[in-house]
Amino acid sequence: MHPARDALAARLRAAGSVFAEDEADLLLDAGDGDAARLRTLVQRRLAGEPLEYVLGWAAFDGHRIRVTPGVFVPRARTTVVVSQAAALLHRYDRVVDLCCGAGAIGVALLERVGALDLVASDIDPDAVDVAAENIGDRGIVVAGDLFDALPGRFRGAVDVIAVNAPYVPTDVIATMPSEAREHEHRVALDGGPDGLDLHRRIAAGAGEWLRPGGTVVIEVSELQSAASAAAFADAGFATRIERDDAVDGTCVVASRPRLTCTEPPG
């Protein structure tokens, strides 16, 4: 029996936690025997603050990814992007973690593939700060709107652009769980009227940055996947849709055509 843990779990369960026992264990560990600290953490959680913000980290692909209030919290479903991107990469390849948030995709790819020439980019300065902390000296983190801040040496030379761009339709944000809609920055959620504004912009701009045969791997909902794939196909990419039911994740894999050699006339 663990009376303190059981009592905390009961409070969390009464507040609506589905995984009350697991959360109690994590909060007790974070409290580290300091009653005042534990009390503060528990009060924040009972007030509805996301557990990841209370703890200061989110679990993702076997890593603890540092997160701060407002920054998009990485979800397990995004590992479908990591798996598909990692399968295309070799050590020292050039990679962009676009709309990087806390840099979770970049961190996971570094672990799965090894050393990479990695640039992570986000428009949210808070996310850039946290991503820089998570990625450290293993890559570069820049602040900008999509491709705007990428280094010139990446132009036409990127092997994989891995993306979790916002794809929630604007009107649907109000129906999201309160932990997301009330705590995460809107810029990390809002994908425009149909959710695919960023997808279309990325499809239009990615070809300039990819090497011939380079690939965009971009997360999307299962219902939106055909429309996202069509946006990339219209921009000249060869596309396929990948689904991982184990994590409830879907992504579009869109490859720039390779150069073809033709015989000179004569």
Beta strands, then each sheet from edge to edge (+ up, - down):
strand 1: 57-60
strand 2: 63-66
strand 3: 94-98
strand 4: 117-122
strand 5: 140-143
strand 6: 158-163
strand 7: 210-220
strand 8: 238-244
strand 9: 249-255
sheet 1: 1+ 2-
sheet 2: 5+ 4+ 3+ 6+ 7+ 9- 8+
end
